[in-house]
């Protein structure tokens, strides 16, 4: 035998009542809902800064702001499972594409970064290699070049780098800075060469970075 509820369910709030400015006991300020910026973000207005490897950043042709996902909990009930907000964020990888220079210097920068983290030949390869364009060669560091290892700092913290992506307005003014903290490369794509193309095409490379988290700051 089904039980008849003694209290009638509350009437749902219609969409039209929200649009007119009132929803339940809450009053919506219509003036505050009007946009103040009418220009759209352009996908070619950005600057990338990789502090320890500047050769790569100058050849970047595309990149992305990584997606973010929040996990959720679920409370099981005899009827439907009730979702609850989670307490942990998961960030997608930061992906970028860059043109490879004729001498492969920017590609070698990233390749050596991977070698210094994973040390494929011997443990002496582990260490931080920084670009000579940023840090003077006399500063202690360790890097891997043609099978030779120059000894120096072996701190694994030197293998992480904060990557900054600056979003520009249509007038080339910075509007926001996205900082990916403690980033490091995890994937470096192949370089494709062919003699079948009739027109000259330039080699591109894709690289993916993992990182701890990113912050967005308005400028």
N, C-alpha and C positions, 0 to 999 in steps of 0.2 A: 504494500500500500504506500503510495507516494504521499509525502508530507506537503501540505500547502503552506507556502511562506506567509508569515503574518505581516511582514513589512514589504511593501512594494519596492522593486528596484528603482534606483534613481534614474531619471531621464538622462540620456546622453547629451553632451554639449554639441550643438550643431556647429558646422564649419562657418555658417553664415553669422552666428553670434560672435565668433572670434574676429571675423573680418570687420564687423561693425565697431569693434573696439571694446567689447565686454565679453569676458568668459568667466562665468561663475561670479566670484567676488573679486576678481582681478580686473583692473582697468588697464587697457593697453594704450600707451601714448602713440597715436598715429604719426605724429611728427618725427618721433625718434626712429620710426621704421623706414624713413626715406633715405636712400643712399646719398652719400656725400662725394663719392668718387664715381665718375661715369665712364672713365677710360678702362679698357680691358688690358689684362696682362699679356704681353707679347712673348712668345716662346723663344725669341732670339735675343732677348734683352737680359743678359746675365754675365757675370764674371766669376771665374773659379780661382781659388787660391789654395795651392798645395805647398806649404811653406818650404819643405825640405826638397821638393822636386819641381822646380819652376819650369824646366824644359817641357814637361808634359802639359802643364796648365795652359801654355801659350798656344797649343795645337788642339785644344778641346773644341769639338764642333757640336756636341750635344751631351746633355746630362739630365738627371731627373732629381726631383725632390722625393725621397723614398716614402712609400706608404707606411702606415702604422696601424696595428691591429691590437685591440684590447680583448683579452680572453674574458670568458664569462662563466659564471657558475650556474648551476641548475638545481632547483628544489623540486624533487619528484612529488607529485600528488596523484590521487586516484583519477583525477580528471585530466588536467594538462600539466606539463612541467613548466614551472615558473622560472624564467631567466633572471639572474641577478648580475649586476655589474661586477666585472672582474677587478683584479688589483695588480695586473702585470701587463706591460705593453711589449709588443713584438714589432721590431722595425724591419722593413724590407731592406735589401742591399742597395747601396748607392751605385748606380751604373753610369758610366760615361764612355763616350767615343771620341777618339782623338786621331788626327792625321799623323802618320809616322814620317819623321824627317828622313832625308836622303841617307844619312849616316846611322840611322836607327838609334840615335842617342836617347831620345825620349822613351823608346821601347826598352832599351837596355836599363834605363833607370828603374822602371817598374819590374823588369825581370830580375835585376839584382836584389830588389827589395824582397821578392819572393824567395830568392836563393838564401838571403841572409836570415830569413825566418825559418825555412824548412831544412836547410843544409843538406842537399842531396848527396854530396860526395864525402864530406867529413865534418865532424863537429866544429872544427876551426872556422868553418864558414859562417857560423852563427854570430851575429853581431849587426850593428847599425852602420849602414853606408849612407852618407848624406851627400847631396850634390855639391860639387866644388864651386858652383855659382852662388851658393848661400853661405857655406862655412869654409873658411880658409883651409887649404890642404894641410897646414901645420897643426890644426886643431886635432887632438886625439880622436880617432874614430877607427872603426874596422870596416873594411870593405873587401869584396871579392872581385878580382880582375884576372881573367885568364889563368885560373888555377892558383894564383898567388894571394896570400892573405896578409894584409897590413894590420898589425895588432893595434888595439886601442880599447875604447870602451866596449864592454860586453853586456851592458845593461839592456834587458829586453824592453824597457820602457822607451828606448830610443827607436824601436821599431814601430811605434805607434805615432800617428800624426793626426792633428785636427784639420779637417778640410772645411773651408768656408765657401759657401755659394752665395753670392750677392745678386739679388734680383733688382733689376733696373726698371725705371719708368720709361715711358715713351720719349722722354727728354734726356735719357741716359743718367738720371739721378738715382742713387741707391734708395730703395724703399724698404728692403728687408734683408737680413743676413741670416742664413741657415748655417749653423756650425755642427758638423758631424764629429763627435768627440771620440778620440782613441780609435781612429780608422786604420785599416790595413787591407791590402789587396788580397783577394781570395781566388780570383779568376782572371786570367789574361788570355785573350783569344788568339787564334792563329793569325799569321800574316799570309794573305792569299796573293800569289803572283800568277800571272798568265800572259802568254804572248798571242792570245786569240782576239783580244780587244783591238778594234781599229782606231779608237780614240784613246788619248792618254787619260788614264784614271789613276788616282792616288790611293795608296794603301791606307786603310783605316784599321784601327784596333779597338776592341771593346775590353773594358776592365770593370770588374765589380769589386766593391769594397764592403766589408763588414765593419760595424762600428757599435759602440755602446749605446748611444742615444744621440738625438740631435735637438737643438734648440732653435727657435725662431724669434728674432728680435727685430722690431720695427725700427727704422732709421728716421 
